[in-house]
């Protein structure tokens, strides 16, 4: 019976370990904070600061009503 050399044995062990390392069900990350709805609107102003940073000021605004006509 032939003996495997050391590099071939290491490659085989790595291949088996990589195949068994995957989870059976993928893990899906979910954002705990829901996305804002269509009624939430903001106006933001940004100004640059030193060292590649920005100062941002956001203010909420009232949504504009959408008028629809039947026709």
N, CA, C and O atoms as a MOPAC input file, in Angstrom:
PM7 MOZYME 1SCF
protein

 N      0.84300 1    -1.17600 1     0.00000 1
 C      0.00000 1     0.00000 1     0.00000 1
 C      0.88900 1     1.24000 1     0.00000 1
 O      1.88600 1     1.30900 1     0.71900 1
 N      0.51700 1     2.19200 1    -0.80000 1
 C      1.30800 1     3.41200 1    -0.88300 1
 C      0.94000 1     4.35100 1     0.24200 1
 O     -0.19200 1     4.35800 1     0.72600 1
 N      1.89900 1     5.13000 1     0.64500 1
 C      1.65800 1     6.13800 1     1.67500 1
 C      1.56300 1     7.49700 1     1.01100 1
 O      2.32900 1     7.79100 1     0.09300 1
 N      0.63500 1     8.33000 1     1.45900 1
 C      0.51900 1     9.68700 1     0.93300 1
 C      1.65800 1    10.52600 1     1.47500 1
 O      2.08500 1    10.35800 1     2.61700 1
 N      2.13400 1    11.41600 1     0.65500 1
 C      3.15600 1    12.31300 1     1.17200 1
 C      2.47800 1    13.42400 1     1.99000 1
 O      1.26100 1    13.59600 1     1.91800 1
 N      3.24900 1    14.15300 1     2.74400 1
 C      2.71800 1    15.13000 1     3.68700 1
 C      1.91900 1    16.25000 1     3.02000 1
 O      0.83400 1    16.56700 1     3.50600 1
 N      2.39600 1    16.86600 1     1.93300 1
 C      1.58200 1    17.93000 1     1.32000 1
 C      0.23300 1    17.43000 1     0.81100 1
 O     -0.77000 1    18.13000 1     0.94600 1
 N      0.19200 1    16.23900 1     0.23100 1
 C     -1.07300 1    15.70200 1    -0.26900 1
 C     -2.02000 1    15.41100 1     0.88600 1
 O     -3.22400 1    15.63900 1     0.76700 1
 N     -1.50300 1    14.91800 1     1.98600 1
 C     -2.34200 1    14.63100 1     3.15000 1
 C     -2.90000 1    15.92400 1     3.74300 1
 O     -4.05700 1    15.96100 1     4.16300 1
 N     -2.08500 1    16.98800 1     3.78000 1
 C     -2.56300 1    18.26700 1     4.30400 1
 C     -3.64300 1    18.86000 1     3.41000 1
 O     -4.63900 1    19.39000 1     3.90400 1
 N     -3.45200 1    18.77300 1     2.10100 1
 C     -4.47600 1    19.27800 1     1.18000 1
 C     -5.78100 1    18.50500 1     1.31600 1
 O     -6.85700 1    19.10300 1     1.27500 1
 N     -5.70700 1    17.21900 1     1.47300 1
 C     -6.91500 1    16.40900 1     1.63900 1
 C     -7.62300 1    16.75800 1     2.94400 1
 O     -8.85100 1    16.82300 1     2.98300 1
 N     -6.86100 1    16.98100 1     4.01000 1
 C     -7.46700 1    17.34200 1     5.29400 1
 C     -8.12600 1    18.71300 1     5.21500 1
 O     -9.20400 1    18.90800 1     5.77600 1
 N     -7.49800 1    19.66600 1     4.53100 1
 C     -8.09500 1    20.99000 1     4.36600 1
 C     -9.36400 1    20.93600 1     3.53500 1
 O    -10.33100 1    21.63700 1     3.83400 1
 N     -9.37300 1    20.11400 1     2.49800 1
 C    -10.56200 1    19.98900 1     1.65500 1
 C    -11.72900 1    19.40400 1     2.44600 1
 O    -12.86200 1    19.86300 1     2.30700 1
 N    -11.46300 1    18.40900 1     3.26200 1
 C    -12.53400 1    17.81700 1     4.07300 1
 C    -13.02800 1    18.78700 1     5.14500 1
 O    -14.22400 1    18.83600 1     5.43000 1
 N    -12.12900 1    19.55000 1     5.73300 1
 C    -12.52800 1    20.50900 1     6.76300 1
 C    -13.35200 1    21.64000 1     6.15500 1
 O    -14.31300 1    22.10100 1     6.77000 1
 N    -12.98600 1    22.09100 1     4.95400 1
 C    -13.72300 1    23.17300 1     4.30400 1
 C    -15.11500 1    22.71100 1     3.90300 1
 O    -16.06700 1    23.48800 1     3.98700 1
 N    -15.25200 1    21.47500 1     3.47300 1
 C    -16.55900 1    20.96300 1     3.06400 1
 C    -17.48600 1    20.79900 1     4.27000 1
 O    -18.69700 1    20.97200 1     4.13400 1
 N    -16.95600 1    20.47700 1     5.42000 1
 C    -17.79100 1    20.27300 1     6.59200 1
 C    -18.01300 1    21.52900 1     7.41300 1
 O    -18.74700 1    21.49400 1     8.40100 1
 N    -17.38800 1    22.65400 1     7.02200 1
 C    -17.49700 1    23.87000 1     7.81800 1
 C    -18.74100 1    24.67900 1     7.50300 1
 O    -19.07300 1    25.59000 1     8.26100 1
 N    -19.43400 1    24.39100 1     6.43300 1
 C    -20.60600 1    25.17400 1     6.04500 1
 C    -21.81900 1    24.75600 1     6.87400 1
 O    -22.02100 1    23.57400 1     7.15300 1
 N    -22.61300 1    25.73600 1     7.25700 1
 C    -23.83000 1    25.45700 1     8.00900 1
 C    -24.87900 1    24.86300 1     7.07300 1
 O    -24.90700 1    25.20700 1     5.89100 1
 N    -25.73400 1    23.98600 1     7.56900 1
 C    -26.74900 1    23.39300 1     6.69400 1
 C    -27.78400 1    24.42200 1     6.23600 1
 O    -28.30900 1    24.31500 1     5.12700 1
 N    -28.07900 1    25.40800 1     7.06800 1
 C    -29.01800 1    26.46700 1     6.70800 1
 C    -28.27300 1    27.79600 1     6.76000 1
 O    -27.64600 1    28.10200 1     7.77500 1
 N    -28.32400 1    28.59000 1     5.70000 1
 C    -27.59700 1    29.86400 1     5.73300 1
 C    -28.20000 1    30.82200 1     6.75300 1
 O    -29.41100 1    30.83400 1     6.97400 1
 N    -27.34700 1    31.61300 1     7.36200 1
 C    -27.78900 1    32.58300 1     8.35000 1
 C    -28.06600 1    33.89600 1     7.62500 1
 O    -27.19000 1    34.43000 1     6.94500 1
 N    -29.28300 1    34.41600 1     7.76800 1
 C    -29.67800 1    35.65400 1     7.11000 1
 C    -29.76600 1    36.73500 1     8.17000 1
 O    -30.51100 1    36.60200 1     9.14100 1
 N    -28.99900 1    37.81500 1     7.98200 1
 C    -29.02600 1    38.92200 1     8.93600 1
 C    -30.24700 1    39.79000 1     8.66200 1
 O    -30.56600 1    40.08800 1     7.51100 1
 N    -30.92000 1    40.18600 1     9.72200 1
 C    -32.08100 1    41.05300 1     9.60300 1
 C    -31.81300 1    42.33000 1    10.37800 1
 O    -31.23400 1    42.29800 1    11.46400 1
 N    -32.23900 1    43.45800 1     9.81400 1
 C    -32.05200 1    44.75000 1    10.44700 1
 C    -33.09900 1    44.90200 1    11.54400 1
 O    -34.29100 1    44.79500 1    11.25500 1
 N    -32.69400 1    45.15000 1    12.81200 1
 C    -33.68500 1    45.27400 1    13.88400 1
 C    -34.50300 1    46.56200 1    13.78200 1
 O    -35.59100 1    46.64100 1    14.35200 1
 N    -34.00100 1    47.56700 1    13.07000 1
 C    -34.73500 1    48.82200 1    12.91300 1
 C    -35.41700 1    48.79900 1    11.54800 1
 O    -34.73800 1    48.70000 1    10.52600 1
 N    -36.74700 1    48.88900 1    11.51200 1
 C    -37.42800 1    48.83900 1    10.21400 1
 C    -37.14800 1    50.09600 1     9.39200 1
 O    -36.81100 1    51.14400 1     9.94200 1
 N    -37.28700 1    49.98600 1     8.09900 1
 C    -37.08500 1    51.11700 1     7.20100 1
 C    -38.19200 1    52.14700 1     7.42600 1
 O    -39.31400 1    51.78200 1     7.77600 1
 N    -37.88300 1    53.43800 1     7.22700 1
 C    -38.91900 1    54.45200 1     7.40600 1
 C    -40.02300 1    54.30900 1     6.36100 1
 O    -39.77900 1    53.88500 1     5.23200 1
 N    -41.21900 1    54.66500 1     6.75700 1
 C    -42.36300 1    54.57600 1     5.86400 1
 C    -42.43500 1    55.76300 1     4.92300 1
 O    -41.62300 1    56.68300 1     5.01900 1
 N    -43.40700 1    55.75100 1     4.00800 1
 C    -43.52500 1    56.84700 1     3.05800 1
 C    -43.94600 1    58.15800 1     3.71200 1
 O    -43.74700 1    59.21900 1     3.12000 1
 N    -44.51500 1    58.12100 1     4.89900 1
 C    -44.93700 1    59.34800 1     5.58400 1
 C    -43.76700 1    60.04400 1     6.27400 1
 O    -43.91500 1    61.18800 1     6.70400 1
 N    -42.61700 1    59.39800 1     6.39400 1
 C    -41.44500 1    59.99100 1     7.02400 1
 C    -40.55500 1    60.61800 1     5.95200 1
 O    -40.03200 1    59.92100 1     5.08300 1
 N    -40.38900 1    61.94400 1     6.02200 1
 C    -39.54100 1    62.63700 1     5.05200 1
 C    -38.61200 1    63.58200 1     5.81100 1
 O    -39.00800 1    64.18200 1     6.81000 1
 N    -37.39400 1    63.70700 1     5.33900 1
 C    -36.39500 1    64.56000 1     5.98000 1
 C    -35.67400 1    65.37600 1     4.92100 1
 O    -35.50400 1    64.93500 1     3.78500 1
 N    -35.25300 1    66.57000 1     5.31000 1
 C    -34.38300 1    67.40600 1     4.48700 1
 C    -33.07000 1    67.51600 1     5.24300 1
 O    -33.04600 1    67.91900 1     6.40600 1
 N    -31.97800 1    67.15900 1     4.57900 1
 C    -30.67200 1    67.14200 1     5.23900 1
 C    -29.72700 1    68.12800 1     4.57500 1
 O    -29.74300 1    68.31400 1     3.35800 1
 N    -28.90100 1    68.75800 1     5.40700 1
 C    -27.85600 1    69.65700 1     4.92900 1
 C    -26.54300 1    69.17100 1     5.52700 1
 O    -26.47000 1    68.87200 1     6.71900 1
 N    -25.50300 1    69.09200 1     4.69600 1
 C    -24.19300 1    68.64400 1     5.15700 1
 C    -23.15700 1    69.71100 1     4.85500 1
 O    -23.24100 1    70.40600 1     3.84200 1
 N    -22.18000 1    69.83300 1     5.74000 1
 C    -21.05800 1    70.73400 1     5.49800 1
 C    -19.77300 1    70.00100 1     5.86300 1
 O    -19.73100 1    69.25100 1     6.83800 1
 N    -18.72600 1    70.22500 1     5.07100 1
 C    -17.47300 1    69.50500 1     5.33000 1
 C    -16.73200 1    70.05700 1     6.53900 1
 O    -16.79600 1    71.25100 1     6.83100 1
 N    -16.04000 1    69.18700 1     7.22300 1
 C    -15.16900 1    69.53000 1     8.34300 1
 C    -13.76100 1    69.02500 1     8.03200 1
 O    -13.57900 1    68.26500 1     7.08100 1
 N    -12.77700 1    69.43100 1     8.80700 1
 C    -11.41100 1    68.92300 1     8.55000 1
 C    -11.31900 1    67.40100 1     8.72300 1
 O    -12.17500 1    66.77100 1     9.34400 1
 N    -10.28200 1    66.85600 1     8.16800 1
 C     -9.96400 1    65.42400 1     8.26600 1
 C    -11.01600 1    64.53500 1     7.62000 1
 O    -11.32600 1    63.45500 1     8.12100 1
 N    -11.56700 1    65.00800 1     6.48800 1
 C    -12.49100 1    64.20800 1     5.68800 1
 C    -13.72800 1    63.77200 1     6.47900 1
 O    -14.14300 1    62.61700 1     6.38400 1
 N    -14.31300 1    64.67200 1     7.24600 1
 C    -15.54700 1    64.39200 1     7.98200 1
 C    -16.60700 1    65.39600 1     7.57100 1
 O    -16.30100 1    66.40900 1     6.94300 1
 N    -17.84400 1    65.12000 1     7.92300 1
 C    -18.96200 1    65.99100 1     7.57700 1
 C    -19.86700 1    66.17300 1     8.78600 1
 O    -19.99800 1    65.27400 1     9.61700 1
 N    -20.48700 1    67.33600 1     8.87600 1
 C    -21.52100 1    67.61900 1     9.87500 1
 C    -22.84900 1    67.63600 1     9.12300 1
 O    -23.01400 1    68.38200 1     8.15800 1
 N    -23.78500 1    66.81700 1     9.56900 1
 C    -25.06800 1    66.69900 1     8.88600 1
 C    -26.18600 1    67.10000 1     9.82200 1
 O    -26.19600 1    66.72000 1    10.99300 1
 N    -27.12700 1    67.86800 1     9.30500 1
 C    -28.29100 1    68.30600 1    10.06900 1
 C    -29.53000 1    67.92000 1     9.27600 1
 O    -29.72900 1    68.40500 1     8.16200 1
 N    -30.36300 1    67.05500 1     9.83700 1
 C    -31.58400 1    66.60700 1     9.16100 1
 C    -32.80200 1    67.10100 1     9.92900 1
 O    -32.86500 1    67.01000 1    11.15500 1
 N    -33.76500 1    67.62500 1     9.18100 1
 C    -35.00700 1    68.11300 1     9.78800 1
 C    -36.18700 1    67.41300 1     9.13300 1
 O    -36.20400 1    67.24000 1     7.91500 1
 N    -37.17900 1    67.00400 1     9.93200 1
 C    -38.35600 1    66.37500 1     9.33400 1
 C    -39.22000 1    67.41500 1     8.61000 1
 O    -39.30800 1    68.56700 1     9.03500 1
 N    -39.84100 1    66.99900 1     7.53500 1
 C    -40.75700 1    67.86100 1     6.79000 1
 C    -42.09500 1    67.15100 1     6.66300 1
 O    -42.17300 1    65.92200 1     6.68300 1
 N    -43.14600 1    67.95100 1     6.53100 1
 C    -44.49100 1    67.38300 1     6.36500 1
 C    -44.62400 1    66.83500 1     4.94500 1
 O    -44.17900 1    67.47100 1     3.99000 1
 N    -45.22900 1    65.66800 1     4.80400 1
 C    -45.39000 1    65.11200 1     3.46000 1
 C    -46.41000 1    65.93200 1     2.66100 1
 O    -47.38400 1    66.43900 1     3.21700 1
 N    -46.17300 1    66.05100 1     1.36400 1
 C    -47.10500 1    66.75300 1     0.50500 1
 C    -48.23200 1    65.82200 1     0.11300 1
 O    -47.98800 1    64.66300 1    -0.22500 1
 N    -49.47100 1    66.31200 1     0.15100 1
 C    -50.58800 1    65.42700 1    -0.22900 1
 C    -50.55600 1    65.13300 1    -1.72900 1
 O    -50.18200 1    65.97800 1    -2.54200 1
 N    -50.95100 1    63.93700 1    -2.05800 1
 C    -51.01100 1    63.51500 1    -3.46000 1
 C    -52.45200 1    63.60500 1    -3.90400 1
 O    -53.32300 1    62.94200 1    -3.34100 1
 N    -52.71100 1    64.42600 1    -4.91500 1
 C    -54.06900 1    64.58400 1    -5.42900 1
 C    -54.25500 1    63.69200 1    -6.63000 1
 O    -53.44400 1    63.70000 1    -7.55600 1
 N    -55.31900 1    62.92800 1    -6.61300 1
 C    -55.62500 1    62.03400 1    -7.73400 1
 C    -57.03000 1    62.35300 1    -8.20600 1
 O    -57.93900 1    62.60800 1    -7.41600 1
 N    -57.17100 1    62.32900 1    -9.49900 1
 C    -58.50900 1    62.58900 1   -10.06200 1
 C    -58.99300 1    61.33500 1   -10.76600 1
 O    -58.21600 1    60.57800 1   -11.34700 1
 N    -60.28300 1    61.14500 1   -10.69600 1
 C    -60.88100 1    60.02900 1   -11.40000 1
 C    -61.17700 1    60.49600 1   -12.82100 1
 O    -61.61100 1    61.62700 1   -13.03700 1
 N    -60.94300 1    59.63800 1   -13.75500 1
 C    -61.20400 1    60.12000 1   -15.10100 1
 C    -61.27400 1    59.08200 1   -16.08000 1
 O    -61.48900 1    59.36000 1   -17.26000 1

